[in-house]
């Protein structure tokens, strides 16, 4: 099996972290939380209700990508949760990782995800930024290694779909 990583992507509150935690249990590999790689200034900016600019995101994507690359080098496969809203962000992340990345967009309607965010506690991302995330979201194109799933499916079903798809995606990276 070639060395690669699966990146759960999408707007805040779509279930990226939950998905990679469950996948990590199935694959016995590291799961990296993209939020852990943000600079303190970026976290403060988001906490204050200000969306990040690309200049805030590039160093973050480089740090997370490097960590993904290291995890794959050490384990053969890794998982990550990262918004990766734009194609340029996904390309930057893959370049920094230095290994093939398979993206899984957890997609949903703004109202559904807003309801989920309204009940979430202990996270710096305010629900007021959800609109800016949807505005920035560029859904993966057919030429990208990406799977789109509805974010409200049962996590066990999402995991099964990702694992079946990833096998095909991994074979395509050879």
N, C-alpha and C positions, 0 to 999 in steps of 0.2 A: 504494500500500500504506500503510495507516495506521501510525503510529508505535506500536510495542509492544515487549515483551520476552518472552522465553521463560525461565522459571525452572525448572531441574531441582531437585526437592525430594525429601526422604526422610531416613531416619536416616543416621547416620554410617556410611560404608563401603559405601553402596549404589551408588556410581559417578557421583554428580552431577558432579564435576569432570571426569571422563573424558568424559562425555557432552557437556558444554558446550564442551570443547576441540575435540572432533570437529565439533560443530555450527558452531563459530566458523570452522573451516577451510572448511566448505561455504558459509557465509553471508558470509564476510569481514566480520565484525563483532566488537565487543569481547565478551570473556567475563570476567565479574566473579566472583571467588571470594569467597563470603560470609564465609569464615573470616578473610579479610583485614580485615574491618570490625568484628571483635570488639574490645572494650576489653581492655587488658592484664589488668585485674582479672578479667574473665570467663574469659580464657584460663587464668590461674592457678587459678581455681576449678575449671575442667574438668580441668586437668592433675592437680589434687589429688583428682579423683574425685567432685566435687560437681556435681550437675546445676544448670543455670541456672534461676533464677526468672524469671517474666515481667518483673519490674523490671530484670533484667539484659538481657533480650531487646529491650525496646521501643527503647532508644537505638540498639542494633545494627541493628534493622530499619529505623529511620529513616535511619541513615547509609547502609546498603546501598540502600534505596529511592531516596534522593537521588542516589546514584551511578548507579543504573539510569536514572533520569529524565534525568540529564545525558548519559549514553551514548546514549540513544535520541534526545535532542535533537540531538546531534552526528552520529549515524550513521543514524537512522531505525529501527534495530532493535538490540537488545542481548540478551545471554544472561547468566544468573546461576546460580550454584549456591548454594542456601540451604535449610536443613532445612525451614523453613516448616511445622513439624509440625502446628500448629493452624490452624483456619480464621481465627481472630482474627489470627494472625501473617500469614497471606496477605493478609487485608484491610488490615492496617497497612502491609505492604510495598507494596501497590498504591497506597494513599493517599499514602505518602511518595514513590513514583515519579511519580505524577501522569500515568501512561500505563497503558493496558491491559496486564495481565500474563496470560500463558498458562502454566499450571503443568503440569509433567510429573512425576508421582510414580513414582520408581523403587522398586518394591515387591519385597519378598522375605521369606523366612522368617527368623526370628531366628537359627536355627542356621546357615543359609547365610551370613548377613552376619557373624555372630560368627567363622566360619572365615576370612572375608576380612579382618576386623579383626585377627585373631591374627597375620597375616603382614605387616600394614602397619607400616612404620617411619617415624619422623620426623614423626609427627603428635601433637598434644597431647591428642587425644580418646582416653581409655582405653577398652578394650572393656568395662570394668565399667559404663559409663554407657549401654550399648546398651539394656538393659532399661528404663531410665527414658525413653529416646527412644521405644521402641515403646509404652510406656504412655501417652505424651503424644500420639502420632500420631493425628490425626483425618483419615481418608482423605477426599479431596475428595467433595463432594456433587454430585448431578446438575446443580444450578443454578450450579456453578462452571465456569469455563473451564479444564478439567483433563483430562489423559490419564493413564491408569495403565498402566505397562508393567512386566513382570518384569525385575528388575535384572540377571539373568544372561543375557539375550539378547546376541548379538554386537553390539558397539557400532555397527558399520556398519548392521545391521538396525534397531537402536534409532533411529539418526539418520534413516533413511529413513522410519520410522513417524512420528517427530516432525515431520519436514518436511512430509509429506503431511497430517497432522492440523493442523499450525499454519496451513497455507494456509486451511483451512476455518475455524479459530479466528480468524484474522486477518480474514477476510471478515465474520465475525460481529460484530467490534468496530466495523464501519463504521456 
